[in-house]
């Protein structure tokens, strides 16, 4: 009886439960596919419109950037534009020179953008140069205020990506050795959207979920996301960004 009782007590120990919980979390991280990670097909709106033809390139791990892109595309179509939007990994199948303007919509994941953006910009550098190319920056930092922090744009989107393409993105030369704790930030131009990120654990990794919840970014908080997309679209249209 003592031997059986000892085995039963092993399974009731907190350490045993924690150990198996960690194993389950690791297994789920290795075997699950984040939402938005798979291949998709190009979506379109405003086919009967007579306005400029716009291509929006994006990638979305948890669905936040995909939601923004769909909203921005729909808004532009209501203003008379023709809009196609597709994932950056599918951009090789698109006729890039056929468009009058572009929006690069990128989310920041732990300080980095998806590597597909660099490949896209390198491949189509000559085509994009001299054409209107807007940039939509999606990050969790300061998201609870209703917009993303300019620091995350300059430190992560600009320094790590956009700075390498001055012929495409007309931005001031900015450097900071202590990112993201920088001062004297340049003004963010109107064609850059600072979108408040929204992390939703759709098929996500449990360890990610724990970290984001501790940081206060998880759950189903809205952060005025759709309002931010509407305001960004209105800025582009009001300033006639895609017009000659």
SVG drawing of the C-alpha trace seen along z (x, -y; Angstrom):
<svg xmlns="http://www.w3.org/2000/svg" viewBox="-18 -67 43 69">
<polyline fill="none" stroke="black" stroke-width="0.4" points="0.0,0.0 2.8,-2.4 4.4,-1.8 1.1,-2.6 0.5,-5.6 3.9,-7.0 3.2,-6.7 -0.1,-8.5 1.6,-11.3 4.1,-11.8 1.3,-12.7 -0.1,-15.2 3.1,-17.1 3.1,-20.7 6.5,-20.1 5.1,-17.2 2.1,-19.3 4.4,-22.3 6.8,-20.0 4.0,-18.4 2.4,-21.8 5.7,-23.1 6.0,-20.0 2.5,-20.6 3.3,-24.3 6.5,-23.4 4.6,-20.7 1.9,-23.2 4.4,-25.8 6.2,-23.3 3.1,-21.9 0.6,-24.8 0.4,-27.2 -0.1,-30.9 -3.1,-32.5 -2.2,-34.2 1.0,-32.2 -0.3,-30.1 -0.6,-31.0 -3.6,-32.8 -5.0,-34.3 -5.2,-37.9 -8.3,-39.8 -9.7,-42.7 -12.4,-45.4 -13.6,-48.3 -13.2,-46.5 -15.8,-48.7 -14.2,-51.9 -12.3,-54.2 -9.7,-55.5 -6.1,-54.6 -5.1,-51.0 -3.5,-50.3 -1.7,-47.2 -1.4,-46.5 1.3,-44.1 1.1,-42.6 1.9,-39.7 -0.1,-38.8 0.8,-36.3 -2.2,-36.7 -4.6,-38.5 -4.2,-42.1 -2.5,-43.4 -4.8,-41.4 -7.8,-43.2 -6.2,-46.6 -5.5,-45.9 -9.0,-44.7 -10.4,-47.9 -8.0,-50.2 -8.8,-48.5 -12.5,-48.8 -12.2,-52.5 -10.1,-53.2 -12.6,-51.5 -15.4,-53.7 -13.3,-56.6 -13.2,-55.2 -9.9,-53.4 -9.3,-49.9 -7.5,-47.9 -5.8,-44.5 -4.2,-43.1 -2.1,-40.1 0.5,-38.6 4.1,-39.6 5.0,-35.9 2.6,-35.8 3.9,-39.0 6.0,-37.2 2.8,-36.3 1.5,-39.9 2.1,-42.2 3.8,-44.9 4.3,-47.5 0.6,-47.4 -0.3,-49.4 -0.3,-53.2 0.5,-53.1 1.3,-50.8 0.9,-50.4 3.4,-48.2 1.6,-47.0 4.0,-45.5 3.7,-44.3 6.5,-44.3 7.2,-41.0 9.6,-41.4 11.4,-44.2 11.5,-42.7 9.5,-42.8 8.9,-39.8 11.9,-39.0 9.6,-38.9 9.4,-42.7 13.1,-43.1 12.9,-40.6 9.9,-42.3 11.6,-45.8 14.9,-44.5 13.2,-42.7 11.0,-45.7 13.2,-48.6 13.4,-50.1 9.6,-49.8 8.6,-51.3 11.1,-54.2 9.3,-57.4 5.9,-55.9 3.7,-56.6 4.5,-54.0 2.8,-54.4 3.8,-52.4 1.5,-51.0 3.3,-50.3 1.6,-47.9 3.1,-47.5 1.9,-46.8 4.1,-49.4 1.8,-52.2 -1.1,-50.4 -3.4,-51.1 -3.3,-54.8 -5.0,-54.3 -1.9,-54.4 1.6,-52.9 4.6,-54.6 6.7,-56.7 9.8,-55.2 8.9,-51.8 8.5,-53.1 11.8,-54.8 13.7,-52.1 12.3,-49.0 10.5,-49.8 12.9,-52.6 16.3,-51.6 15.8,-47.9 14.0,-48.2 13.0,-51.5 16.4,-53.3 17.8,-50.9 15.4,-52.2 15.7,-56.1 14.7,-56.1 11.3,-54.6 10.6,-56.2 11.4,-59.8 12.3,-60.0 14.8,-62.1 18.1,-60.4 17.6,-59.2 20.0,-57.3 19.8,-56.3 22.3,-54.0 19.9,-53.5 16.7,-52.4 14.0,-52.4 14.9,-55.0 15.6,-57.8 15.0,-61.5 14.6,-64.2 12.5,-61.9 11.7,-63.3 8.0,-63.9 6.3,-60.9 5.0,-61.8 1.3,-61.5 1.7,-58.6 3.0,-56.4 0.2,-54.8 1.0,-54.1 -1.5,-51.3 -2.2,-50.0 -1.4,-46.3 -3.8,-43.7 -2.4,-40.3 -5.0,-37.6 -4.0,-34.0 -5.5,-32.4 -3.7,-29.1 -0.8,-30.9 1.8,-29.5 0.8,-29.3 4.2,-30.7 3.6,-33.7 0.2,-34.1 1.6,-34.1 4.2,-36.7 1.8,-39.0 -0.8,-38.8 1.9,-39.7 2.9,-42.7 -0.8,-43.8 -1.1,-43.4 -3.1,-40.1 -6.7,-39.3 -9.4,-40.8 -8.8,-44.5 -9.8,-46.7 -7.5,-49.7 -9.5,-51.7 -8.0,-49.7 -10.7,-50.2 -10.9,-53.9 -7.1,-54.1 -7.4,-52.5 -10.2,-54.9 -8.2,-57.9 -5.1,-56.7 -7.1,-56.1 -8.6,-59.6 -5.2,-61.1 -4.0,-59.4 -7.1,-60.5 -7.2,-64.0 -3.6,-64.6 -4.1,-63.0 -1.1,-60.7 -1.9,-58.4 -2.7,-61.2 -0.2,-62.6"/>
</svg>
